Amino acid sequence: MKIEGIDEARKPRAALLQRWLPPQPVETQPEPAPSPLSDPRIAPMLEQLLQQLFMQAVLQMMNQVFNQLGAAGSGQPSAGGGGGIAPAGGVAGAAPVPASAQPPSLPPAPTPAAPAVEAPAPAAPAPAAAAAPPAPAAESPSGTAAVNGGGPNSLTLRNNTDQPMQVAFFRNLAPGEHPSFNGPEATFTLKPHESLKVAMPEDWQGRVQKWSGSTQDNANWAEINFEKSTKKIWFDESDIPGRNSSIKITAPDGPVAGSDRSLLGQAPADIVTTDSSGQKVIKAPQWFTGETNQASVDFLNRTLGTTNAYVLPDDNNAVRVSEANSLTVDFGEA
């Protein structure tokens, strides 16, 4: 048989057989399952994860730097900034260590055949350097503890009783007769017959007293004025607010104020009361309301005199002055 333009005998054998062979199926490659990374919702999450991992690495490096600085630093801040009295053993706090956040895990991939991408767990930050414990008051060769209150002057406080005693410092609200009835600036507990030396600012003015816990309690004061302009110390004992201890103030160049006599046992019952801590004390000769207890005035004038301590506000002969830069305050039984 002839086909126009083509001789059947000249066709390749394979071409001739194609008319008789059944059509062969065409092999097709299975379409790959879509990757979770191709999902447009995953890209922002990956970007967020990378940012969090970067911040984790930065925070861990900062933590290591803080640890090295904390281990190397040994200096203490100076106490008494702004002219106040710092408590014993004040230590600057350790530098804060930033906390690292756990990065969120990605949601499962939309195709079950492909597992979700799991973020690597961040390394735990190194532990922060522990702050050093407060240093105890230093012991001098004489056995008197010392506290740096920030200044060239000093007060040595002595508890001459057989019981522990808490002593409080109150700085005046302003120069002159402006006592503070707010909380104390500093308090110290003295063991029986213990002494404490406190460095004082050069311009401090206020009082030191046996502290019973309330400014409304009857208590006598050691009033002290470190006068910066003259380099002198003005001081006195005031029994105007009452008497809960004996107070004797001594300057190294001679002046003495107050008395170390215990008067409570001699006091008439009508001028004895108890303070907020339950201790017996002598009532105030004149409270700050202006009310006068004449029985207390008469008893203290007779036993102390008007030149050793203030009993009423006009007893100005009780004031002493020293050109030294230190005082010793002895506390005893009321």
Secondary structure, DSSP 8 states (H G I E B T S, - for coil): -EETTEEGGGS-HHHHHTTTS--------------GGGSTTHHHHHHHHHHHHHHHHHHHHHHHHHHHHHHH------S-GGG----TT--------------------SSTTS-----------------------EE-TTS-EEE--SSSEEEEEEE-SSS-EEEEEEE-SSSSS----SS-SEEEEE-TT-EEEEEE-TT-EEEEEE--S-TTS---EEEEEEETTTTEEEEEEE-TT-BSSEEEEE-TTS-EEEE----GGGS-GGGEEE-TTS-EEE--SB-TTS-B-HHHHHHHHHHT-TTTSBSSTT-GGG-EEESSSEEEEEEE--
